Each structure stands twice: as C-alpha cells, then as structure tokens.
Amino acid sequence: MCPVEFDAKDSHEMMVLREAMIEADGRFRVMLGEDGSVLPENYDHAMAFMKDNKEEVLAEAKSVEEWENIMNHWPWDDMDEGR
C-alpha cells in the first residue's frame, strides 16, 4: 500500500489544474517551431499572448512581493537579444 493518500478534494483540484495546464500548453505550442523558437509569422501573436498571460498572472498575485517576483522573473519578457 502506498503511504501517500489524497482526499477527493485534492484529487479534484489536481485534475482541474492538469486540464488548465494542458490547455495553456497547447495554445503555447501552436506558436513554436520544432526547436522551441517562435516562428516569425507567429511573433506578434506570441508577444500578445504572453503579454495577456503575464497580466492574468499578475492579477492573481497574492502579495506585493509575489507581484514583484513575477515582474522581475517573467521568462517571456522581450529581452531584445541581438535584434
């Protein structure tokens, strides 16, 4: 017998999070090339998608510290790397 048990509420919450992750992952992958880079024809769409996503995540921040961490470490900010 497994020493870890999950109650029905935990299992349900995990399934909801899993479905949300699958949906978000699918929307993100549509914009990418095989190597994980954004295809040129998808660049504007990808930037708008990531901006909207960042705004949604920031709106859900539970504290000023969490909000600041998101702002300082958002992995999809435009870094203007060599453009």
PDB file of N, CA, C and O in Angstrom:
ATOM      1  N   MET A   1       0.836  -1.185   0.000  1.00  0.00           N
ATOM      2  CA  MET A   1       0.000   0.000   0.000  1.00  0.00           C
ATOM      3  C   MET A   1       0.877   1.243   0.000  1.00  0.00           C
ATOM      4  O   MET A   1       1.890   1.301   0.697  1.00  0.00           O
ATOM      5  N   CYS A   2       0.488   2.214  -0.770  1.00  0.00           N
ATOM      6  CA  CYS A   2       1.222   3.473  -0.882  1.00  0.00           C
ATOM      7  C   CYS A   2       1.013   4.304   0.389  1.00  0.00           C
ATOM      8  O   CYS A   2      -0.120   4.454   0.847  1.00  0.00           O
ATOM      9  N   PRO A   3       2.105   4.852   0.968  1.00  0.00           N
ATOM     10  CA  PRO A   3       1.955   5.633   2.202  1.00  0.00           C
ATOM     11  C   PRO A   3       1.353   7.026   1.984  1.00  0.00           C
ATOM     12  O   PRO A   3       1.036   7.715   2.954  1.00  0.00           O
ATOM     13  N   VAL A   4       1.196   7.439   0.753  1.00  0.00           N
ATOM     14  CA  VAL A   4       0.639   8.755   0.467  1.00  0.00           C
ATOM     15  C   VAL A   4      -0.802   8.604   0.004  1.00  0.00           C
ATOM     16  O   VAL A   4      -1.104   7.806  -0.884  1.00  0.00           O
ATOM     17  N   GLU A   5      -1.677   9.372   0.613  1.00  0.00           N
ATOM     18  CA  GLU A   5      -3.088   9.320   0.239  1.00  0.00           C
ATOM     19  C   GLU A   5      -3.576  10.726  -0.067  1.00  0.00           C
ATOM     20  O   GLU A   5      -3.160  11.690   0.576  1.00  0.00           O
ATOM     21  N   PHE A   6      -4.455  10.836  -1.045  1.00  0.00           N
ATOM     22  CA  PHE A   6      -5.048  12.113  -1.412  1.00  0.00           C
ATOM     23  C   PHE A   6      -6.551  12.004  -1.234  1.00  0.00           C
ATOM     24  O   PHE A   6      -7.170  11.015  -1.627  1.00  0.00           O
ATOM     25  N   ASP A   7      -7.128  13.039  -0.635  1.00  0.00           N
ATOM     26  CA  ASP A   7      -8.581  13.013  -0.495  1.00  0.00           C
ATOM     27  C   ASP A   7      -9.234  13.456  -1.803  1.00  0.00           C
ATOM     28  O   ASP A   7      -8.549  13.904  -2.722  1.00  0.00           O
ATOM     29  N   ALA A   8     -10.532  13.334  -1.882  1.00  0.00           N
ATOM     30  CA  ALA A   8     -11.272  13.634  -3.110  1.00  0.00           C
ATOM     31  C   ALA A   8     -11.089  15.094  -3.527  1.00  0.00           C
ATOM     32  O   ALA A   8     -10.983  15.386  -4.718  1.00  0.00           O
ATOM     33  N   LYS A   9     -11.050  16.008  -2.563  1.00  0.00           N
ATOM     34  CA  LYS A   9     -10.877  17.430  -2.879  1.00  0.00           C
ATOM     35  C   LYS A   9      -9.523  17.680  -3.534  1.00  0.00           C
ATOM     36  O   LYS A   9      -9.441  18.381  -4.543  1.00  0.00           O
ATOM     37  N   ASP A  10      -8.459  17.110  -2.965  1.00  0.00           N
ATOM     38  CA  ASP A  10      -7.126  17.266  -3.547  1.00  0.00           C
ATOM     39  C   ASP A  10      -7.064  16.675  -4.951  1.00  0.00           C
ATOM     40  O   ASP A  10      -6.487  17.284  -5.852  1.00  0.00           O
ATOM     41  N   SER A  11      -7.638  15.525  -5.142  1.00  0.00           N
ATOM     42  CA  SER A  11      -7.643  14.878  -6.458  1.00  0.00           C
ATOM     43  C   SER A  11      -8.379  15.734  -7.481  1.00  0.00           C
ATOM     44  O   SER A  11      -7.922  15.888  -8.614  1.00  0.00           O
ATOM     45  N   HIS A  12      -9.515  16.287  -7.079  1.00  0.00           N
ATOM     46  CA  HIS A  12     -10.291  17.133  -7.990  1.00  0.00           C
ATOM     47  C   HIS A  12      -9.510  18.395  -8.360  1.00  0.00           C
ATOM     48  O   HIS A  12      -9.453  18.770  -9.531  1.00  0.00           O
ATOM     49  N   GLU A  13      -8.912  19.049  -7.365  1.00  0.00           N
ATOM     50  CA  GLU A  13      -8.136  20.258  -7.627  1.00  0.00           C
ATOM     51  C   GLU A  13      -6.971  19.957  -8.562  1.00  0.00           C
ATOM     52  O   GLU A  13      -6.652  20.767  -9.433  1.00  0.00           O
ATOM     53  N   MET A  14      -6.340  18.816  -8.392  1.00  0.00           N
ATOM     54  CA  MET A  14      -5.224  18.440  -9.250  1.00  0.00           C
ATOM     55  C   MET A  14      -5.687  18.209 -10.684  1.00  0.00           C
ATOM     56  O   MET A  14      -4.984  18.583 -11.623  1.00  0.00           O
ATOM     57  N   MET A  15      -6.832  17.612 -10.865  1.00  0.00           N
ATOM     58  CA  MET A  15      -7.362  17.377 -12.207  1.00  0.00           C
ATOM     59  C   MET A  15      -7.716  18.700 -12.890  1.00  0.00           C
ATOM     60  O   MET A  15      -7.481  18.856 -14.088  1.00  0.00           O
ATOM     61  N   VAL A  16      -8.276  19.650 -12.143  1.00  0.00           N
ATOM     62  CA  VAL A  16      -8.601  20.967 -12.702  1.00  0.00           C
ATOM     63  C   VAL A  16      -7.314  21.665 -13.140  1.00  0.00           C
ATOM     64  O   VAL A  16      -7.256  22.224 -14.236  1.00  0.00           O
ATOM     65  N   LEU A  17      -6.285  21.638 -12.297  1.00  0.00           N
ATOM     66  CA  LEU A  17      -5.010  22.249 -12.649  1.00  0.00           C
ATOM     67  C   LEU A  17      -4.366  21.563 -13.856  1.00  0.00           C
ATOM     68  O   LEU A  17      -3.783  22.225 -14.715  1.00  0.00           O
ATOM     69  N   ARG A  18      -4.475  20.254 -13.914  1.00  0.00           N
ATOM     70  CA  ARG A  18      -3.918  19.485 -15.037  1.00  0.00           C
ATOM     71  C   ARG A  18      -4.580  19.901 -16.349  1.00  0.00           C
ATOM     72  O   ARG A  18      -3.899  20.115 -17.351  1.00  0.00           O
ATOM     73  N   GLU A  19      -5.890  20.012 -16.341  1.00  0.00           N
ATOM     74  CA  GLU A  19      -6.612  20.408 -17.556  1.00  0.00           C
ATOM     75  C   GLU A  19      -6.235  21.826 -17.986  1.00  0.00           C
ATOM     76  O   GLU A  19      -6.078  22.093 -19.177  1.00  0.00           O
ATOM     77  N   ALA A  20      -6.090  22.728 -17.023  1.00  0.00           N
ATOM     78  CA  ALA A  20      -5.688  24.101 -17.341  1.00  0.00           C
ATOM     79  C   ALA A  20      -4.285  24.124 -17.939  1.00  0.00           C
ATOM     80  O   ALA A  20      -4.015  24.889 -18.865  1.00  0.00           O
ATOM     81  N   MET A  21      -3.400  23.297 -17.418  1.00  0.00           N
ATOM     82  CA  MET A  21      -2.033  23.236 -17.936  1.00  0.00           C
ATOM     83  C   MET A  21      -2.003  22.657 -19.347  1.00  0.00           C
ATOM     84  O   MET A  21      -1.265  23.148 -20.201  1.00  0.00           O
ATOM     85  N   ILE A  22      -2.783  21.639 -19.593  1.00  0.00           N
ATOM     86  CA  ILE A  22      -2.849  21.048 -20.934  1.00  0.00           C
ATOM     87  C   ILE A  22      -3.352  22.074 -21.943  1.00  0.00           C
ATOM     88  O   ILE A  22      -2.812  22.179 -23.045  1.00  0.00           O
ATOM     89  N   GLU A  23      -4.377  22.826 -21.572  1.00  0.00           N
ATOM     90  CA  GLU A  23      -4.930  23.851 -22.466  1.00  0.00           C
ATOM     91  C   GLU A  23      -3.903  24.952 -22.742  1.00  0.00           C
ATOM     92  O   GLU A  23      -3.706  25.343 -23.893  1.00  0.00           O
ATOM     93  N   ALA A  24      -3.258  25.445 -21.703  1.00  0.00           N
ATOM     94  CA  ALA A  24      -2.261  26.507 -21.872  1.00  0.00           C
ATOM     95  C   ALA A  24      -1.071  26.009 -22.681  1.00  0.00           C
ATOM     96  O   ALA A  24      -0.562  26.729 -23.540  1.00  0.00           O
ATOM     97  N   ASP A  25      -0.632  24.809 -22.423  1.00  0.00           N
ATOM     98  CA  ASP A  25       0.493  24.235 -23.150  1.00  0.00           C
ATOM     99  C   ASP A  25       0.163  24.098 -24.635  1.00  0.00           C
ATOM    100  O   ASP A  25       1.005  24.378 -25.489  1.00  0.00           O
ATOM    101  N   GLY A  26      -1.047  23.673 -24.939  1.00  0.00           N
ATOM    102  CA  GLY A  26      -1.466  23.530 -26.326  1.00  0.00           C
ATOM    103  C   GLY A  26      -1.483  24.862 -27.056  1.00  0.00           C
ATOM    104  O   GLY A  26      -1.037  24.952 -28.200  1.00  0.00           O
ATOM    105  N   ARG A  27      -1.997  25.899 -26.399  1.00  0.00           N
ATOM    106  CA  ARG A  27      -2.033  27.229 -27.023  1.00  0.00           C
ATOM    107  C   ARG A  27      -0.618  27.756 -27.253  1.00  0.00           C
ATOM    108  O   ARG A  27      -0.354  28.420 -28.255  1.00  0.00           O
ATOM    109  N   PHE A  28       0.282  27.460 -26.329  1.00  0.00           N
ATOM    110  CA  PHE A  28       1.656  27.936 -26.438  1.00  0.00           C
ATOM    111  C   PHE A  28       2.395  27.214 -27.567  1.00  0.00           C
ATOM    112  O   PHE A  28       3.115  27.849 -28.338  1.00  0.00           O
ATOM    113  N   ARG A  29       2.225  25.909 -27.669  1.00  0.00           N
ATOM    114  CA  ARG A  29       2.953  25.114 -28.663  1.00  0.00           C
ATOM    115  C   ARG A  29       2.567  25.440 -30.100  1.00  0.00           C
ATOM    116  O   ARG A  29       3.370  25.243 -31.011  1.00  0.00           O
ATOM    117  N   VAL A  30       1.363  25.931 -30.315  1.00  0.00           N
ATOM    118  CA  VAL A  30       0.919  26.282 -31.666  1.00  0.00           C
ATOM    119  C   VAL A  30       1.823  27.352 -32.270  1.00  0.00           C
ATOM    120  O   VAL A  30       1.977  27.409 -33.490  1.00  0.00           O
ATOM    121  N   MET A  31       2.412  28.188 -31.449  1.00  0.00           N
ATOM    122  CA  MET A  31       3.217  29.306 -31.932  1.00  0.00           C
ATOM    123  C   MET A  31       4.683  28.945 -32.163  1.00  0.00           C
ATOM    124  O   MET A  31       5.425  29.745 -32.732  1.00  0.00           O
ATOM    125  N   LEU A  32       5.113  27.761 -31.737  1.00  0.00           N
ATOM    126  CA  LEU A  32       6.532  27.435 -31.734  1.00  0.00           C
ATOM    127  C   LEU A  32       6.970  26.588 -32.914  1.00  0.00           C
ATOM    128  O   LEU A  32       6.193  25.818 -33.477  1.00  0.00           O
ATOM    129  N   GLY A  33       8.241  26.751 -33.273  1.00  0.00           N
ATOM    130  CA  GLY A  33       8.869  25.882 -34.244  1.00  0.00           C
ATOM    131  C   GLY A  33       9.342  24.616 -33.548  1.00  0.00           C
ATOM    132  O   GLY A  33       9.194  24.479 -32.334  1.00  0.00           O
ATOM    133  N   GLU A  34       9.903  23.704 -34.300  1.00  0.00           N
ATOM    134  CA  GLU A  34      10.361  22.425 -33.734  1.00  0.00           C
ATOM    135  C   GLU A  34      11.453  22.604 -32.691  1.00  0.00           C
ATOM    136  O   GLU A  34      11.568  21.794 -31.772  1.00  0.00           O
ATOM    137  N   ASP A  35      12.260  23.658 -32.823  1.00  0.00           N
ATOM    138  CA  ASP A  35      13.347  23.887 -31.873  1.00  0.00           C
ATOM    139  C   ASP A  35      12.910  24.702 -30.658  1.00  0.00           C
ATOM    140  O   ASP A  35      13.728  25.021 -29.795  1.00  0.00           O
ATOM    141  N   GLY A  36      11.623  25.038 -30.589  1.00  0.00           N
ATOM    142  CA  GLY A  36      11.103  25.792 -29.455  1.00  0.00           C
ATOM    143  C   GLY A  36      11.108  27.289 -29.649  1.00  0.00           C
ATOM    144  O   GLY A  36      10.640  28.028 -28.783  1.00  0.00           O
ATOM    145  N   SER A  37      11.633  27.753 -30.779  1.00  0.00           N
ATOM    146  CA  SER A  37      11.645  29.193 -31.039  1.00  0.00           C
ATOM    147  C   SER A  37      10.303  29.619 -31.632  1.00  0.00           C
ATOM    148  O   SER A  37       9.563  28.804 -32.181  1.00  0.00           O
ATOM    149  N   VAL A  38      10.010  30.896 -31.510  1.00  0.00           N
ATOM    150  CA  VAL A  38       8.778  31.436 -32.082  1.00  0.00           C
ATOM    151  C   VAL A  38       8.992  31.626 -33.578  1.00  0.00           C
ATOM    152  O   VAL A  38       9.971  32.238 -34.003  1.00  0.00           O
ATOM    153  N   LEU A  39       8.080  31.103 -34.357  1.00  0.00           N
ATOM    154  CA  LEU A  39       8.147  31.277 -35.798  1.00  0.00           C
ATOM    155  C   LEU A  39       7.921  32.749 -36.143  1.00  0.00           C
ATOM    156  O   LEU A  39       7.090  33.404 -35.513  1.00  0.00           O
ATOM    157  N   PRO A  40       8.645  33.281 -37.130  1.00  0.00           N
ATOM    158  CA  PRO A  40       8.493  34.707 -37.471  1.00  0.00           C
ATOM    159  C   PRO A  40       7.048  35.113 -37.749  1.00  0.00           C
ATOM    160  O   PRO A  40       6.623  36.199 -37.354  1.00  0.00           O
ATOM    161  N   GLU A  41       6.307  34.264 -38.412  1.00  0.00           N
ATOM    162  CA  GLU A  41       4.915  34.610 -38.727  1.00  0.00           C
ATOM    163  C   GLU A  41       4.015  34.606 -37.492  1.00  0.00           C
ATOM    164  O   GLU A  41       2.887  35.096 -37.542  1.00  0.00           O
ATOM    165  N   ASN A  42       4.510  34.056 -36.392  1.00  0.00           N
ATOM    166  CA  ASN A  42       3.728  33.996 -35.150  1.00  0.00           C
ATOM    167  C   ASN A  42       4.210  34.983 -34.090  1.00  0.00           C
ATOM    168  O   ASN A  42       3.667  35.021 -32.986  1.00  0.00           O
ATOM    169  N   TYR A  43       5.230  35.784 -34.419  1.00  0.00           N
ATOM    170  CA  TYR A  43       5.854  36.633 -33.411  1.00  0.00           C
ATOM    171  C   TYR A  43       4.864  37.600 -32.752  1.00  0.00           C
ATOM    172  O   TYR A  43       4.788  37.665 -31.525  1.00  0.00           O
ATOM    173  N   ASP A  44       4.113  38.343 -33.549  1.00  0.00           N
ATOM    174  CA  ASP A  44       3.179  39.323 -32.976  1.00  0.00           C
ATOM    175  C   ASP A  44       2.120  38.641 -32.118  1.00  0.00           C
ATOM    176  O   ASP A  44       1.768  39.130 -31.044  1.00  0.00           O
ATOM    177  N   HIS A  45       1.618  37.511 -32.601  1.00  0.00           N
ATOM    178  CA  HIS A  45       0.621  36.750 -31.833  1.00  0.00           C
ATOM    179  C   HIS A  45       1.236  36.240 -30.526  1.00  0.00           C
ATOM    180  O   HIS A  45       0.608  36.310 -29.470  1.00  0.00           O
ATOM    181  N   ALA A  46       2.457  35.731 -30.604  1.00  0.00           N
ATOM    182  CA  ALA A  46       3.130  35.209 -29.410  1.00  0.00           C
ATOM    183  C   ALA A  46       3.357  36.315 -28.384  1.00  0.00           C
ATOM    184  O   ALA A  46       3.151  36.101 -27.189  1.00  0.00           O
ATOM    185  N   MET A  47       3.775  37.484 -28.835  1.00  0.00           N
ATOM    186  CA  MET A  47       4.012  38.595 -27.911  1.00  0.00           C
ATOM    187  C   MET A  47       2.712  39.033 -27.239  1.00  0.00           C
ATOM    188  O   MET A  47       2.695  39.301 -26.038  1.00  0.00           O
ATOM    189  N   ALA A  48       1.630  39.106 -28.005  1.00  0.00           N
ATOM    190  CA  ALA A  48       0.332  39.485 -27.432  1.00  0.00           C
ATOM    191  C   ALA A  48      -0.147  38.422 -26.447  1.00  0.00           C
ATOM    192  O   ALA A  48      -0.665  38.749 -25.379  1.00  0.00           O
ATOM    193  N   PHE A  49       0.026  37.145 -26.807  1.00  0.00           N
ATOM    194  CA  PHE A  49      -0.375  36.043 -25.935  1.00  0.00           C
ATOM    195  C   PHE A  49       0.376  36.104 -24.607  1.00  0.00           C
ATOM    196  O   PHE A  49      -0.229  35.967 -23.543  1.00  0.00           O
ATOM    197  N   MET A  50       1.695  36.311 -24.668  1.00  0.00           N
ATOM    198  CA  MET A  50       2.500  36.345 -23.445  1.00  0.00           C
ATOM    199  C   MET A  50       2.187  37.586 -22.607  1.00  0.00           C
ATOM    200  O   MET A  50       2.212  37.523 -21.378  1.00  0.00           O
ATOM    201  N   LYS A  51       1.894  38.704 -23.257  1.00  0.00           N
ATOM    202  CA  LYS A  51       1.515  39.914 -22.517  1.00  0.00           C
ATOM    203  C   LYS A  51       0.208  39.679 -21.763  1.00  0.00           C
ATOM    204  O   LYS A  51       0.099  40.013 -20.583  1.00  0.00           O
ATOM    205  N   ASP A  52      -0.782  39.106 -22.447  1.00  0.00           N
ATOM    206  CA  ASP A  52      -2.066  38.797 -21.798  1.00  0.00           C
ATOM    207  C   ASP A  52      -1.879  37.815 -20.663  1.00  0.00           C
ATOM    208  O   ASP A  52      -2.470  37.970 -19.594  1.00  0.00           O
ATOM    209  N   ASN A  53      -1.052  36.798 -20.896  1.00  0.00           N
ATOM    210  CA  ASN A  53      -0.803  35.786 -19.877  1.00  0.00           C
ATOM    211  C   ASN A  53      -0.142  36.406 -18.649  1.00  0.00           C
ATOM    212  O   ASN A  53      -0.503  36.084 -17.517  1.00  0.00           O
ATOM    213  N   LYS A  54       0.817  37.287 -18.871  1.00  0.00           N
ATOM    214  CA  LYS A  54       1.505  37.959 -17.761  1.00  0.00           C
ATOM    215  C   LYS A  54       0.517  38.798 -16.951  1.00  0.00           C
ATOM    216  O   LYS A  54       0.549  38.783 -15.720  1.00  0.00           O
ATOM    217  N   GLU A  55      -0.358  39.528 -17.640  1.00  0.00           N
ATOM    218  CA  GLU A  55      -1.353  40.347 -16.948  1.00  0.00           C
ATOM    219  C   GLU A  55      -2.289  39.495 -16.096  1.00  0.00           C
ATOM    220  O   GLU A  55      -2.650  39.887 -14.987  1.00  0.00           O
ATOM    221  N   GLU A  56      -2.685  38.330 -16.613  1.00  0.00           N
ATOM    222  CA  GLU A  56      -3.542  37.421 -15.844  1.00  0.00           C
ATOM    223  C   GLU A  56      -2.831  36.917 -14.595  1.00  0.00           C
ATOM    224  O   GLU A  56      -3.416  36.876 -13.513  1.00  0.00           O
ATOM    225  N   VAL A  57      -1.564  36.534 -14.748  1.00  0.00           N
ATOM    226  CA  VAL A  57      -0.795  36.023 -13.608  1.00  0.00           C
ATOM    227  C   VAL A  57      -0.577  37.135 -12.582  1.00  0.00           C
ATOM    228  O   VAL A  57      -0.706  36.898 -11.381  1.00  0.00           O
ATOM    229  N   LEU A  58      -0.251  38.334 -13.036  1.00  0.00           N
ATOM    230  CA  LEU A  58      -0.055  39.453 -12.109  1.00  0.00           C
ATOM    231  C   LEU A  58      -1.334  39.776 -11.347  1.00  0.00           C
ATOM    232  O   LEU A  58      -1.285  40.108 -10.163  1.00  0.00           O
ATOM    233  N   ALA A  59      -2.472  39.679 -12.017  1.00  0.00           N
ATOM    234  CA  ALA A  59      -3.754  39.965 -11.363  1.00  0.00           C
ATOM    235  C   ALA A  59      -4.059  38.960 -10.257  1.00  0.00           C
ATOM    236  O   ALA A  59      -4.805  39.264  -9.326  1.00  0.00           O
ATOM    237  N   GLU A  60      -3.484  37.769 -10.358  1.00  0.00           N
ATOM    238  CA  GLU A  60      -3.716  36.730  -9.355  1.00  0.00           C
ATOM    239  C   GLU A  60      -2.681  36.736  -8.233  1.00  0.00           C
ATOM    240  O   GLU A  60      -2.779  35.939  -7.299  1.00  0.00           O
ATOM    241  N   ALA A  61      -1.690  37.625  -8.315  1.00  0.00           N
ATOM    242  CA  ALA A  61      -0.663  37.696  -7.272  1.00  0.00           C
ATOM    243  C   ALA A  61      -1.311  37.980  -5.928  1.00  0.00           C
ATOM    244  O   ALA A  61      -2.219  38.805  -5.825  1.00  0.00           O
ATOM    245  N   LYS A  62      -0.838  37.295  -4.906  1.00  0.00           N
ATOM    246  CA  LYS A  62      -1.450  37.395  -3.584  1.00  0.00           C
ATOM    247  C   LYS A  62      -0.757  38.409  -2.669  1.00  0.00           C
ATOM    248  O   LYS A  62      -1.234  38.688  -1.569  1.00  0.00           O
ATOM    249  N   SER A  63       0.366  38.954  -3.129  1.00  0.00           N
ATOM    250  CA  SER A  63       1.077  39.936  -2.312  1.00  0.00           C
ATOM    251  C   SER A  63       1.927  40.821  -3.229  1.00  0.00           C
ATOM    252  O   SER A  63       2.146  40.503  -4.398  1.00  0.00           O
ATOM    253  N   VAL A  64       2.389  41.917  -2.680  1.00  0.00           N
ATOM    254  CA  VAL A  64       3.278  42.811  -3.423  1.00  0.00           C
ATOM    255  C   VAL A  64       4.564  42.069  -3.770  1.00  0.00           C
ATOM    256  O   VAL A  64       5.087  42.209  -4.875  1.00  0.00           O
ATOM    257  N   GLU A  65       5.067  41.286  -2.834  1.00  0.00           N
ATOM    258  CA  GLU A  65       6.298  40.527  -3.068  1.00  0.00           C
ATOM    259  C   GLU A  65       6.126  39.535  -4.226  1.00  0.00           C
ATOM    260  O   GLU A  65       7.008  39.416  -5.077  1.00  0.00           O
ATOM    261  N   GLU A  66       5.003  38.830  -4.259  1.00  0.00           N
ATOM    262  CA  GLU A  66       4.744  37.895  -5.351  1.00  0.00           C
ATOM    263  C   GLU A  66       4.644  38.647  -6.678  1.00  0.00           C
ATOM    264  O   GLU A  66       5.188  38.195  -7.686  1.00  0.00           O
ATOM    265  N   TRP A  67       3.961  39.780  -6.688  1.00  0.00           N
ATOM    266  CA  TRP A  67       3.822  40.598  -7.894  1.00  0.00           C
ATOM    267  C   TRP A  67       5.199  41.038  -8.393  1.00  0.00           C
ATOM    268  O   TRP A  67       5.490  40.951  -9.586  1.00  0.00           O
ATOM    269  N   GLU A  68       6.044  41.512  -7.471  1.00  0.00           N
ATOM    270  CA  GLU A  68       7.391  41.953  -7.840  1.00  0.00           C
ATOM    271  C   GLU A  68       8.228  40.804  -8.388  1.00  0.00           C
ATOM    272  O   GLU A  68       8.978  40.983  -9.348  1.00  0.00           O
ATOM    273  N   ASN A  69       8.104  39.631  -7.786  1.00  0.00           N
ATOM    274  CA  ASN A  69       8.844  38.458  -8.272  1.00  0.00           C
ATOM    275  C   ASN A  69       8.419  38.086  -9.687  1.00  0.00           C
ATOM    276  O   ASN A  69       9.258  37.743 -10.519  1.00  0.00           O
ATOM    277  N   ILE A  70       7.139  38.151  -9.956  1.00  0.00           N
ATOM    278  CA  ILE A  70       6.654  37.857 -11.304  1.00  0.00           C
ATOM    279  C   ILE A  70       7.224  38.875 -12.290  1.00  0.00           C
ATOM    280  O   ILE A  70       7.714  38.506 -13.357  1.00  0.00           O
ATOM    281  N   MET A  71       7.159  40.155 -11.930  1.00  0.00           N
ATOM    282  CA  MET A  71       7.674  41.207 -12.805  1.00  0.00           C
ATOM    283  C   MET A  71       9.173  41.048 -13.062  1.00  0.00           C
ATOM    284  O   MET A  71       9.635  41.241 -14.187  1.00  0.00           O
ATOM    285  N   ASN A  72       9.923  40.700 -12.036  1.00  0.00           N
ATOM    286  CA  ASN A  72      11.380  40.609 -12.154  1.00  0.00           C
ATOM    287  C   ASN A  72      11.867  39.331 -12.825  1.00  0.00           C
ATOM    288  O   ASN A  72      12.990  39.282 -13.328  1.00  0.00           O
ATOM    289  N   HIS A  73      11.032  38.298 -12.835  1.00  0.00           N
ATOM    290  CA  HIS A  73      11.498  36.998 -13.330  1.00  0.00           C
ATOM    291  C   HIS A  73      10.617  36.405 -14.419  1.00  0.00           C
ATOM    292  O   HIS A  73      10.694  35.205 -14.683  1.00  0.00           O
ATOM    293  N   TRP A  74       9.788  37.211 -15.051  1.00  0.00           N
ATOM    294  CA  TRP A  74       8.910  36.694 -16.099  1.00  0.00           C
ATOM    295  C   TRP A  74       9.786  36.175 -17.246  1.00  0.00           C
ATOM    296  O   TRP A  74      10.531  36.950 -17.846  1.00  0.00           O
ATOM    297  N   PRO A  75       9.708  34.882 -17.555  1.00  0.00           N
ATOM    298  CA  PRO A  75      10.648  34.303 -18.526  1.00  0.00           C
ATOM    299  C   PRO A  75      10.409  34.714 -19.980  1.00  0.00           C
ATOM    300  O   PRO A  75      11.278  34.496 -20.824  1.00  0.00           O
ATOM    301  N   TRP A  76       9.259  35.301 -20.289  1.00  0.00           N
ATOM    302  CA  TRP A  76       8.955  35.611 -21.688  1.00  0.00           C
ATOM    303  C   TRP A  76       8.966  37.107 -21.993  1.00  0.00           C
ATOM    304  O   TRP A  76       8.390  37.541 -22.990  1.00  0.00           O
ATOM    305  N   ASP A  77       9.614  37.891 -21.142  1.00  0.00           N
ATOM    306  CA  ASP A  77       9.757  39.301 -21.480  1.00  0.00           C
ATOM    307  C   ASP A  77      10.666  39.431 -22.685  1.00  0.00           C
ATOM    308  O   ASP A  77      11.569  38.617 -22.877  1.00  0.00           O
ATOM    309  N   ASP A  78      10.435  40.440 -23.488  1.00  0.00           N
ATOM    310  CA  ASP A  78      11.251  40.699 -24.672  1.00  0.00           C
ATOM    311  C   ASP A  78      12.586  41.255 -24.189  1.00  0.00           C
ATOM    312  O   ASP A  78      12.658  42.367 -23.667  1.00  0.00           O
ATOM    313  N   MET A  79      13.635  40.466 -24.373  1.00  0.00           N
ATOM    314  CA  MET A  79      14.959  40.863 -23.896  1.00  0.00           C
ATOM    315  C   MET A  79      15.746  41.609 -24.958  1.00  0.00           C
ATOM    316  O   MET A  79      16.850  42.082 -24.688  1.00  0.00           O
ATOM    317  N   ASP A  80      15.196  41.723 -26.170  1.00  0.00           N
ATOM    318  CA  ASP A  80      15.853  42.420 -27.270  1.00  0.00           C
ATOM    319  C   ASP A  80      17.254  41.868 -27.492  1.00  0.00           C
ATOM    320  O   ASP A  80      18.221  42.619 -27.624  1.00  0.00           O
ATOM    321  N   GLU A  81      17.345  40.558 -27.529  1.00  0.00           N
ATOM    322  CA  GLU A  81      18.644  39.891 -27.668  1.00  0.00           C
ATOM    323  C   GLU A  81      19.122  39.878 -29.115  1.00  0.00           C
ATOM    324  O   GLU A  81      18.765  38.996 -29.895  1.00  0.00           O
ATOM    325  N   GLY A  82      19.921  40.854 -29.450  1.00  0.00           N
ATOM    326  CA  GLY A  82      20.549  40.880 -30.752  1.00  0.00           C
ATOM    327  C   GLY A  82      19.666  41.291 -31.908  1.00  0.00           C
ATOM    328  O   GLY A  82      20.019  41.038 -33.060  1.00  0.00           O
ATOM    329  N   ARG A  83      18.518  41.924 -31.642  1.00  0.00           N
ATOM    330  CA  ARG A  83      17.685  42.384 -32.751  1.00  0.00           C
ATOM    331  C   ARG A  83      18.135  43.714 -33.242  1.00  0.00           C
ATOM    332  O   ARG A  83      17.547  44.258 -34.177  1.00  0.00           O
TER     333      ARG A  83
END
